[in-house]
Amino acid sequence: MKSTNRLMLAACLGMSVVSLAACKKEEAPAQQAEATPMTAPTGTEDAAWKPYLQDVVGRNMGTISNSPIMYYLPAETDSDFQGKYDRLAEQVGNAVQRGVTAGNMVAFGSPSSAKMADLIVASFAKAEPGSFKGARVLFVGAAVDNDRVKAAVAPSGAEYVFIEAK
């Protein structure tokens, strides 16, 4: 009798393990499905732009394994836009002068693409040639600003990636 109870218990436990394994196999493909890329916000609200830029940066990490350095500039309609622009320009300018080690990413984005492009161009004018070799610079903005940002970043030796905000 004890043997029969033990066999039945073992059989029940074995069935539980098999059914749990089957459930896990069914869940795996659903978890592996990648989320749909976000689209650029049509407005200028920070609450919409910041998650969008985080999504774009995450999708463009490539082989970069370090946390990205992200710079965000609010829209020109912000009540303290000039103050925020000046502080960010100083911060980015200082960082670019120091350079970035290989394996890192520096990302830039803003609802005011032209102003962010101005900031990047001015900051990278301070970069030493080759000071970003092995690093990636990502600019999320308007296509019209791409060429001048690309030209400004090129002497630094960074891998330049442009994503049109759309």
N, C-alpha and C positions, 0 to 999 in steps of 0.2 A: 504494500500500500504506500509506504514512504517513497519507494522508487517511482511509482506511478505519479505521485504528486510532484516529485522533483522533475520528472520528465515533462510534465504538463507546464510547470513553472518555467523551465528552460525553453520550451517551445514558445510560450507566450512572450518571454523576453526576447527571444530571437526574432519573432515576428515584429515586435516593436522597433527593434534596431533596423530591420529591413525597411519598414514603413517610414521611419524617420529619415533614413538615407535616401529613399525615393523622394521625399518631400524636399530635401535639400537640393537634389539634382534638378527638380522642377523650378526652384527659386533662383538658381544660379543664372540662367539666361536672362531672366527679368532684371536682375541686379546689374548685369553686364551691359544692358542697353544704355547707350549714351544719351544724355539729355539734349534736346534740341537747342542750338545756339540762340542766344537772346538777340533781339534786334535793337538797334540804337533808339533811345527815347526820342520822341518828336519835340518834347519840351526841353526846358533847361533846369529842371529840378534835380538837385543833388541826390535825393532819395531814389531817383530812377537811374541816373548816370553811374553812380558808384557801383551798384550790382552789375550793370552792363559791362563796365570796364573790368571788373574782377572776372567776369565770365570770359571775356576776350583774352585777358592775360592768361588765365588758366588753360585755355585752349591753345595757346601759342608758346608754352614753356619749352616744347621740344625736349632736348636732352638736359635742360637746366634743372638741377635738383635742389638748388638753394631757393629760399623764399625770395620772390621778386621784390625789387625796390620800386614802389609805385608812387607817381606824382600826379595829383589831380588839381586842376584849376577850375573854380566855379565859373558860371556864365558871367558875362559882363554886366548883367542886370543885378548881380549881387550888390548889396548896399556898401560893402567894403571891398569891392573888386580890386581896386588899385592897391590897397594895403596888402591883400592876399597875394596879388601878383608880385609885388615887390618882395615880400617875405619868401615866396616860393622861388623867385629868380635868384635871390641870395643863397638860399639853401641848395638849389640845384647847381648853381655856379660853383659853390665851394666843393660840392661832391664831385663834379666833373673835373675840377682842377686836381683833386686827389687821384682820380682815376678809379676804375673798377676792376677787380681781379677776374680772371677767367672763370667761367662757370656761373656767372651771375647775370641777372637780367634787370634792366632798368626800363620801366614802362611809363609812358606819358599819355594822358588823355584828358579831354575837356569838352564841354559843349561849345566852347569858344576855340575852335580849332586854330584859327589864324593867330590868336594871342598865345596859345600854347606853342605853336610853331615858332613865333617870335622868341619866346622864352628859351626854347631848345637851341635855336640858332645862336642866340647871344651866349648861352652857357657853353656850348661846344666850341665856341671861338676861344675859350680859355683852356681847352683840353690839349694835353701834350700829344704829339703824334704817337700812335700805338698804345696809348694808355688804357684802352678798352679792349685790347686784343684778347680774343676768346670769350668776350662778354657779348650779350645781345641787348640791343636797344629796340624797343617796341614803341611805335607811335600809332595811336588810334586817333584818326582825324579825317579831315576832308582831303580828297584826292588833289585838289589844287595846292595844298600845302606840302605834299609829299616830296617833290623834287628838291625844294630848298632845305628841308630837314635832312633828307638823305645826303645832300652835298655837305652840309655842316657836320654830320656825324662821321662821314667817310674817313677823314684823316685820323680819327681816334682808333681805327682798326676794328671797331665793333661790327658784329653781324647786325645789319639793320633790317628790321621787319616793319612793314607798313600794313595796317589794317584800316580799310575805309569804314568809317562809322556809318553803317547803314542797316 
